[in-house]
């Protein structure tokens, strides 16, 4: 079980690094949105490019920090019974949730998003707006990347749940 725990630790470190890096998107969003407002209401001008960059930063923030949030326990959980459960029961719920819900959903998301992303890359898809960003293909790439990072984090949680379940009960 030790080598698998090492894999889980590496997944945690990867997702923490990606999450911390992506968290800087908050600062970008605030600064650019402030600039958009100043440009519009003080100088009477606007920029579609700047407005779209706020949307892109928001997408980066949400998609690239989701696995980190799962690791930190910051995701939404319907906690009617879970908080009162023993550690082994929690591990059973986590393992079943990972195997039956999260991993299949992430696999489906990767499978279904790849053609969508591939088409976007093939034409180097741009914004529909005249002054918009030419990076729609890059933005769409975040979808399978999000699913992959989240699937890895779910795998790390499943490893840890198996470790708890394989330990001798006290």
N, C-alpha and C positions, 0 to 999 in steps of 0.2 A: 504493500500500500504506500510505502515511502516514495517510490519514483512517481506515482500518480499525484501525491501531495506536492511534489516538486513541480510537476506540470501545472497544477492548480495555482501554485504560488506565482509561476511565470505568467500565467494568464492574468492573474490579478495585477501584477506589475505592468503588463502591457496595457490593460484597460485603464489603469490609474494614470499612466503616462499620456495616453491618448485623451482621456477625460480632462486632465489638468491642462493640456495644450488647447483643447477645444473650449475650455471654460473662458479663455481669453476672448472668445467671440462676444461675450457679454460687454466687455469694454469697447470693442469695435462697434457693436450695435448701438450703444449709448452715444458714443462720440459721433458716429455717422448720422444717427437720427437727430441729434442736436444740430449738426451742420445742416441737414435738410431743412429743419424748422427755421433756422437763422436765414438761410438762403431764400426760403419762401416768404417769410413774413418781414424780414428786414430789407432784403435786396430785391424782392419781387421776382425771383427766378427759381427754377427747379431743375432737378437732374434725375432722370429716370435711372441712370447708372447708379447714382448714390442710393436711391430708394430700393432698387433691386439688391444692392449689396447688403442692406439691412436684412432683407428676406434671406439671402444666402447665409449671412452670419447666424441668423436664427436657426436655419436648417442645420448648420454645422453644430451649433450648440446642442440642439435636441438629439440629433442622430448620433453624434460622436461621444456624448456623455451618458447615453442610456445604459451601457454596460457597466460603466463606473458607478452609476447610481444604483444599479442592481447589486453590485458588490458591496456598496456602503449601506444597503438596506433602506435606501430612500425611495424605493418604488411604492406604489399604492398596493396595499394588501387588505383584503377583506378579513379583518381580524376579529371574528366573532369567537372562535374557539382556539385559534392558534396560540395566542399569548398564554393561555392556561395549560398548554400541553407540555409534556416532558420533552427533553432534548431529543430522545429517540423518536417520539411521535412527530416532532417538528421535522426531523431528518427524513422520516417516511413521507410526510406531506411534500417536503421540498423535492425529494427524489422523484416521486410520482408526478408532481407538477412539471418537473424538468423533462422527464421522459415522455409523458403523455400530452403535455400542452406546449411548453415553450420550444423545445427542440424541433418537433414537427412543424410548428408555425414558422420558425426561423428558416427551416429547410425549404418550406413552401415559398416563403418570401424571397429567398435567394433564387430558387428555381424560376419563379414567375417574373422576377425583376430583371434577370439577365438578358432576355431578348429586348426588353424595353431600354435597358442601358446600352446594349450593343447597337441598336438602331440609332440611338442618340450619338454614340461615338462615331458611327459610320459616316454621319453627315456633319459631325462637329456642331451639333445643334446650338443655335443661338437664341437669344431672347426674341419674342415676337414684336417687342417694342423697338422702334427705330433707334433710340439712344440707349438700349438696354445692354446688359452684359452678354458677351459671347461665350459664356461658360456653362450653359444649361447642361451639356454633356457631363461636365465635371460634377455638377450638383446632383444629377441623377445617379452618378457612381456612388454617392453616399448611401443609397438605399441598400444595395447588397453588402456594402462594407459595414453598415449598421447591423444588419442581420448576422453577419459573420462574427463581429465582435460580441454581440449579445449571445449568440450560440456558444461561443467559447466561454463566456462568463457563466452561462447555464451549465456547461460541462464542468467547470471548476466547482460550482455549487453541488453538482451531482457527486463529484468525487469526494467532497467534504461530507456530504450526507452519507455516502457509503462508508466512509471512515468512522462516522459516529455509529452507524448501524452494525459495523463489524467489531466494534469494541465490546468487551465484556460488560454486561449491565452491572451496575453497582448496587 
